[in-house]
Amino acid sequence: MLGATPIQSEHVIIVGAGPCGLAAALALQQLNLHPLIIESRNIVHSISQYPVYMRFFSTPELLEIGGIPFTTSGDKPTRQEALAYYRTVMLRHNIRMNAYETVTQVEREAGGTFLVHSTERSGITNLYRCDRVVVATGYFDHPNTLGIPGEELDKVSHFFREAHPYTRMKVAIIGGSNSAIDAALELERVGAEVTVIYRGEGYASGIKPWVLPLFESLVNKGRIRMLFRSRVVHIEPASVTIENEEGEEKLPNDFVLALTGFHPDREFLTGIGVTLEEDGSPTFNESTMETNVPGVYLAGVVASRKQANEVFIETGRYHGQWIANHIAIQMEEKPAR
Ligand SMILES: Cc1cc2nc3c(=O)[nH]c(=O)nc-3n(C[C@H](O)[C@H](O)[C@H](O)COP(=O)(O)OP(=O)(O)OC[C@H]3O[C@@H](n4cnc5c(N)ncnc54)[C@H](O)[C@@H]3O)c2cc1C
């Protein structure tokens, strides 16, 4: 039932204003399509939620979109610098964006168009009819959960923002990625008692090479406890239970940071009719980013296959241009309305 909600007409709707959604908008602007981004929070929301004092591992030119220069004071951008860059790009290039509006459903219509349903923060619902949809919803809203008892306790978080609240606290970090290593270093600096629990045999190959020696030296000095081949099996209000080849160990604990990565929301895609491959990844053409549903494209991390970290800004920023190239060919054949 459409009720009395008026329908707004658009050529292209982009769902998500992350770096890859913005890059897609810039590429589509070149075709004079004036795409509309609908973003459930605000521009580059995921980056705004990253650890407050984080520095990207990429150099700034590898994070640039639309060929717009990104220069920073140090060799790697800070979170603040990236926020300022993407925000300025959006403002200066007049990218159309509705913030704090969540796309709840994309419906296919008989003639090949789409009805995009959304809800604003106030609860107002909107309807848009468009020719094409670019899904650029990322993964940050969907942390990988552990599925163990106690995960629902208040002291457990899947996100790390800053170390200060953990001073003198006993903190268990679950995971062995850059996020886990960076958080452990920050926590150690503020006087937290840190144990890193990781199921891997040794340090992951992707750990930033300039960070690892510092981390290892703190482990060797006994200032951070690093447990390999170990997993947390139970989280209790004042402890965590760890299991490894030596058996089970209960550690006194105040907080748990489960930094175990993220995964894209596949249900949103299947709801539009996008099929999933055997490994659970969406079906799409890697040259055009078009899915099996004609007119529905993927941009950014949402297009990653099994490993969510195979697409990142450095690589996902090109998706928008491939999408624009594909649409340009179609427009030559059949000009836009
Ligand atoms: C700590 C950390 C450090 C990183 N460092 C680097 C680095 O140095 N270099 C690099 O290249 N990559 C890095 N990455 C990865 C990079 O940040 C991500 O790959 C990037 O954010 C992906 O961009 P995206 O546009 O695909 O998705 P996102 O940035 O996640 O954007 C998706 C947007 O979609 C919105 N959204 C979701 N669902 C809806 C909906 N239904 N309706 C409307 N809006 C919706 C979200 O609010 C969000 O704003 C890092 C990641 C982390 C976690």
The ligand as an ORCA input file, in Angstrom:
! r2SCAN-3c Opt
* xyz 0 1
  C      39.748      1.229     12.241
  C      39.734      1.139     10.755
  C      40.781      1.668     10.008
  C      40.755      1.623      8.606
  N      41.796      2.144      7.897
  C      41.772      2.089      6.530
  C      42.847      2.622      5.743
  O      43.864      3.090      6.275
  N      42.731      2.579      4.386
  C      41.626      2.046      3.752
  O      41.606      2.051      2.515
  N      40.614      1.532      4.468
  C      40.659      1.534      5.838
  N      39.628      1.000      6.570
  C      38.485      0.411      5.857
  C      37.542      1.519      5.391
  O      37.292      2.448      6.362
  C      36.259      0.935      4.868
  O      36.645      0.062      3.871
  C      35.369      2.051      4.285
  O      34.720      2.800      5.288
  C      34.350      1.445      3.367
  O      33.645      2.491      2.765
  P      32.164      2.255      2.243
  O      31.767      3.526      1.605
  O      32.091      0.989      1.481
  O      31.321      1.969      3.586
  P      31.120      2.853      4.905
  O      32.202      3.842      5.069
  O      30.890      1.894      6.011
  O      29.785      3.645      4.585
  C      28.532      3.015      4.530
  C      27.466      4.050      4.892
  O      26.186      3.491      4.619
  C      25.271      3.932      5.615
  N      24.140      2.996      5.610
  C      24.149      1.680      5.925
  N      22.925      1.146      5.766
  C      22.106      2.152      5.336
  C      20.724      2.224      4.996
  N      19.930      1.156      5.036
  N      20.215      3.425      4.605
  C      21.012      4.519      4.513
  N      22.335      4.496      4.832
  C      22.883      3.325      5.231
  C      26.116      3.909      6.892
  O      25.574      4.757      7.896
  C      27.472      4.421      6.363
  O      27.613      5.829      6.488
  C      39.646      1.028      7.958
  C      38.599      0.483      8.698
  C      38.630      0.529     10.079
  C      37.479     -0.082     10.856
*
